[in-house]
Amino acid sequence: MFNDHRIRQIFAKNLRGIRMAKKLTQQQFADQLGVSRPTYGSYEEARATPQLASLIVISNTVGFDMATLTTTDLYGKGGSNGA
């Protein structure tokens, strides 16, 4: 079962994994997603979650559906899937 904390953790880990796989800085990835670097950083550190409209933009930008981004650990235990 998923709770808000678990969803935030999975989403944060997936964002970081995708960013690292693309070899982007937080600023570069934030620019691609249309958010500020501090806002992006708060997502990646699981301190905040995006509003639904922003989550749709993020999902479309990274090429994963929202359910996958928020409930599937794409990067396992620190690994990378090469996204």
Secondary structure, DSSP 8 states (H G I E B T S, - for coil): ---HHHHHHHHHHHHHHHHHHTT--HHHHHHHHTS-HHHHHHHHTTS----HHHHHHHHHHHT--HHHHHH--TTTTT-----
